[in-house]
């Protein structure tokens, strides 16, 4: 995850705004607490080769991510994060795959 943030996310942030040209991640620690799967629902897809999985996830973790913008002597960070299911359920995102093909 640190490699993804440093090599992909940080350059995109730096390119998005001239004031963020010196943006960098100074610390990436995903902590020790794992993501929890609270529920799984399986649905038929649009074709016989598809299935849809609805996952209910919970994350109350000890993540720590620090960032810095050297040009403005600005430091910020995240220490701890909570992601819990809500009611009514909301769609956050998705990942698609078809057997025999690569993940999207």
Beta strands, then each sheet from edge to edge (+ up, - down):
strand 1: 23-29
strand 2: 36-44
strand 3: 51-69
strand 4: 74-83
sheet 1: 1+ 3- 2+
sheet 2: 1+ 3- 4+
end
